[in-house]
Amino acid sequence: MRSVYTSLFYASLPWVLARLLWRSQANPGYRDRIAERLGFYSGPPRPVDVWIHAVSVGEAEAAFSLIATLRRHTPARILVTTTTPTGSARVRKVLGDTVEHVFLPYDLPDAVGRFLGHFSPRAAVIMETEIWPNLFTACRKRGIPLLIANARLSERSARRYACIRGTLRSLLAGVDIAAQTEADAQRFVTIGADPATITITGNLKFDAAPDASVRAGGAALKRALFQERPVWLAASTHRGEEKAVLEAFSRIRSRYPELLLVIAPRHPERFEEVARLAAAAGHRVARQTQAGKAVPGAFEIFLLDTLGDLVRFYAASDIAFIGGSLVDVGGHNVVEPALAETAIVFGPYTRNFQQICDDLEGGGAAVRVRDSGELAAAVGRLVADGVSRGDMVQQALAFVKRNRGAAERHWRILARHFGESFQSH
């Protein structure tokens, strides 16, 4: 089956590259460093100790706490790969030149061979759900220990993988799996993983450390640009959600005209589209890219049209709606707003963070809504009742603190293979 997969991948490569160029019309980052996606690198080989792959921004955020823990235990040389330009930008912003960084090549034997030959990692860490046949096979042949970190698998993905269970059993043989929850662990077993290779570690995102400078920046933003108005942030929104958010905002403003809405679309190629939607709804709109020209108090909607600033805007907000949850995307990170002490609202589609969202909702630390009407009612209540909002914030913060420790548990898995040998560097 791997031979068929590889042949089809080679045959489709012209269309894959064409799609990359097509996507670059909206996000020029997709046409940068295309050679890296084929496993070509300039300069001499750069051997590393640990290679960590994080597809995009969400996986990168989880990887940061693991990297911090690795550095506490060992002076290992680290390579971080991503697939998306937004993930790449986030890695560069947070880690700078303290790690090697390139795009992960396509899962083709020659590209993977060039990649592994150039960096010669002594250990591989794949974040969350990525299973690549040629990459996993090449790591096994080269004797590179492989860990799927912060592993999660939805019911939908498990059903899809079930049809190739035999192939997956072979690919996952000997691969360590650090599952977020018991449910994730069981789903990996159903697709062919050996239970003996699975450890339940919890979610690395709980180990993210609040940054005092980010919190101070959020407070300064709210004081200077937002003039201490109540702020509702619609974070990481997808197509279809902005319309619902704007409808809810119009309803709430009839009672609370001082409320300010910040919209942060998930994908940068949609910034212009969302700006037009907000203006068409009759609102005065300011943008982060033009913040220097914005007159405080002279706008009702602020468009966050830059990358890497979301955490600071959480810190400047009173309430956050977490996108990807009113449409069937699966939701995004709810730990970040909890750490920023922002009240949390999300929609019905939260499979990417199902256990966390269920626990937050069940403990009174977040509100789940089904549509625009319920969203307006929930945000309106939170604007009106500061005491209840504060209670929610404290419950969510306590929940995050109770669930920390995943990074150390990941380190103990890694150390079984190569922890002591790192100490020699």
Secondary structure, 3 states (H helix, E strand, C coil): CHHHHHHHHHHHHHHHHHHHHHHCCCCHHHHCCHHHHCCCCCCCCCCCCEEEECCCHHHHHHHHHHHHHHHHHCCCCEEEEECCHHHHHHHHHHHHHHCEEEECCCCCHHHHHHHHHHHCCCEEEEECCCCCHHHHHHHHHCCCCEEEEEECCCHHHHHHHHHHHHHHHHHHCCCEEEECCHHHHHHHHHCCCCHHHEEECCCHHHHCCCCHHHHHHHHHHHHHCCCCCCEEEEEEECCCHHHHHHHHHHHHHCCCCCCEEEEEECCHHHHHHHHHHHHHCCCCEEEHHHHHHCCCCCCCEEECCCCCCHHHHHHCCCEEEECCCCCCCCCCCCHHHHHCCCEEEECCCCHHHHHHHHHHHHCCCCEECCCHHHHHHHHHHHHHCHHHHHHHHHHHHHHHHHCCCHHHHHHHHHHHHHHHHHCCC
